[in-house]
């Protein structure tokens, strides 16, 4: 839930900032803040619901990652430049320094969003990403139940992550589990168990990828 709260905080903050900029007739700033708020909203809709944006389909790419990258990166840039501009102008003159406080929180939330997305991209690189039900696999060295994502590797234990919170892009072929809403580990049995489940599924209902699933692992 931490990731969701951070995303909602940034979206609301930039939406309010866009309204404030419109009132001050600073239209360029209003457009920037509005674009960031909209990107956050689209990321939430595409990531947390069954409503795909663009070409996303069940089992397809997770487009919420693209929106989250734009959302977090843009918010980080705006928060950073805002703090630098305020410092150069002589500091925060608002009561209780609430302006600088909001910018610091926005900066921290943006860094957290970007770091979580970067951590996910690092995790899914270098292996074959799969989604499975940990309880159904019955791998004794997987210490969790429910949905998990794993990157299968040949000749090495497969790293996995088990969901303990909202899953972004749950209908896609590449769900995103933001830190800290997952537990992680490595399993030597995971690849064999998933290959076994795939072979059973192919025996019941052959699919285009079944020839590869029925071939020996490695």
ABEGO torsion letter per residue (X at the ends): XAAAAAAAAAAAAAAAAAAAAAAAGBAAAAAAAAAAAAAAAAAAAAAABABBBEABBBGBBBAAAAAAAAAAAAAAAAAAAAAAAAAAAGEBABBGGAAAAAAAAAAAAAAAAAAAAAAAAAAABGBBBBBBBAAAAGBAABBBBEBBBBBBBBGBBBBBBBBABBBBGAABABBBBBOAABBBBBBAAAAAAAAAAAAAAAAABBBAAAAAAABBBX
